[in-house]
Amino acid sequence: MATGITERNKMKVELASLGYSLKYIDEWQPKTTLYRHKPSYNTAGEISDEIGTTVTNVPGSPDYVLRKSRIGLFQWPPSESCECKWCREWVNVVIEHDTASNKYSCDSEDCNYVANSASHSGKVNNLRMHKKRNH
C-alpha cells in the first residue's frame, strides 16, 4: 500500500499516541509478534484467546500494526504499566480474590458469581464480562 507524506505523518502521530516510537514507521521489521491486550471470543461468547497470548509472524508494517492496535494487539505484552484502554480497564477491575482458594468473585452485594478459567487473566476477563452484563 503506497502512502503519501500526509498519510505517513498521520500514521506516525497515531502510532506515537499508542506508545510506539516515532521512528518505528521508518525502521519497521518485515515480520513481528503481537500480544493480545484484550481477549478474543468465539461465536459462543467464550474466550478463545486470553490476554497475553501471542500472534506470531505477522506483517510488521506500520499500517498493519496500526490496524491491529485498534483491536487490542500490540508489540509489547500487556501489563499494569501499559496505557492502552484494555490494560487500563483490566487493571481497574475491582475483584475480590481469595488467595487461599484462588477464587475470583463478584464484589456486588447479593451476587454469588465466581469467575471460572484456568488463568488469572481469564478469570479477570470473565469477571469483567459478568460485571458488564449484570451490574
C-alpha positions in Angstrom: 0.0 0.0 0.0 1.6 3.2 -1.1 1.2 6.1 1.3 2.0 9.8 0.8 3.7 12.0 3.3 0.4 13.2 4.8 -0.7 9.6 5.5 2.7 8.7 6.9 2.6 11.6 9.3 -0.9 10.8 10.4 0.2 7.2 11.0 3.3 8.4 12.9 1.1 10.5 15.2 -1.4 7.8 15.8 1.3 5.1 16.5 3.1 7.5 18.9 -0.2 8.1 20.8 -0.5 4.4 21.2 3.1 4.1 22.7 5.2 3.3 19.6 8.4 5.1 18.9 8.2 7.9 16.3 11.0 6.2 14.3 9.1 2.9 14.2 7.4 3.9 10.9 10.8 4.3 9.3 12.6 1.3 10.8 9.9 -1.4 11.0 10.8 -5.1 10.6 9.1 -7.2 7.9 7.6 -9.7 10.5 6.6 -9.2 14.1 4.9 -10.8 17.1 1.7 -9.1 18.6 0.3 -9.6 22.1 -3.4 -9.7 22.9 -4.3 -6.9 25.3 -8.0 -7.9 25.1 -9.3 -11.4 24.9 -10.6 -12.9 21.7 -14.1 -14.6 21.8 -15.6 -17.4 19.7 -19.2 -17.2 18.4 -20.5 -18.8 21.6 -19.1 -15.9 23.6 -16.4 -18.0 25.2 -12.8 -16.8 25.4 -10.8 -18.4 22.6 -7.5 -16.5 23.2 -6.7 -14.9 26.5 -4.9 -11.7 27.3 -1.2 -12.1 26.8 -1.4 -14.8 24.1 0.7 -14.1 21.0 0.1 -13.9 17.3 3.4 -14.6 15.6 4.9 -14.0 12.2 2.5 -11.2 11.2 3.4 -8.2 9.0 5.4 -5.6 10.8 4.4 -2.7 8.5 3.1 0.4 10.3 -0.2 0.3 8.6 -0.9 -3.3 9.6 0.4 -2.7 13.2 -1.8 0.4 13.5 -4.9 -1.5 12.3 -4.3 -4.3 14.8 -3.6 -1.9 17.7 -7.2 -0.6 17.2 -8.4 -4.1 18.2 -6.1 -4.7 21.1 -3.0 -6.3 19.5 0.4 -4.6 20.3 4.1 -5.5 20.0 4.6 -5.5 23.8 3.0 -7.7 26.4 0.1 -6.4 28.4 1.0 -5.1 31.9 -0.1 -2.9 34.7 2.0 -0.1 33.3 0.6 -0.3 29.7 -1.6 2.7 28.9 -3.8 1.1 26.3 -7.6 1.2 27.0 -7.8 -2.6 27.5 -5.0 -2.8 30.1 -6.3 0.2 32.0 -9.7 -1.4 32.2 -8.2 -4.8 33.1 -6.1 -3.3 35.9 -9.0 -1.3 37.2 -11.4 -4.2 37.5 -12.4 -4.4 41.1 -12.2 -8.0 42.2 -12.3 -9.9 45.4 -9.6 -12.5 45.2 -9.5 -15.2 47.9 -5.8 -16.3 47.7 -6.4 -19.5 49.7 -8.9 -20.9 47.2 -7.7 -18.8 44.2 -11.4 -17.7 43.6 -12.3 -14.5 41.8 -15.8 -13.5 42.8 -18.1 -10.5 42.1 -17.9 -7.8 44.8 -21.5 -6.7 44.2 -23.9 -7.3 47.1 -26.1 -10.5 46.8 -24.1 -11.8 43.8 -22.6 -15.3 44.0 -20.8 -15.2 40.7 -17.3 -16.8 40.8 -15.1 -16.5 37.7 -14.0 -19.8 36.1 -10.9 -20.0 34.0 -7.5 -21.7 34.0 -5.5 -18.5 34.3 -5.5 -15.2 36.2 -6.2 -13.2 33.1 -9.1 -15.5 32.1 -10.7 -15.1 35.5 -10.3 -11.4 35.4 -11.8 -11.2 31.9 -14.7 -13.5 32.9 -15.4 -11.3 36.0 -15.2 -8.1 33.9 -17.7 -9.5 31.4 -20.0 -10.6 34.2 -20.0 -7.1 35.6 -20.7 -5.5 32.3 -23.6 -7.8 31.6 -25.1 -7.9 35.1 -24.2 -4.8 37.1 
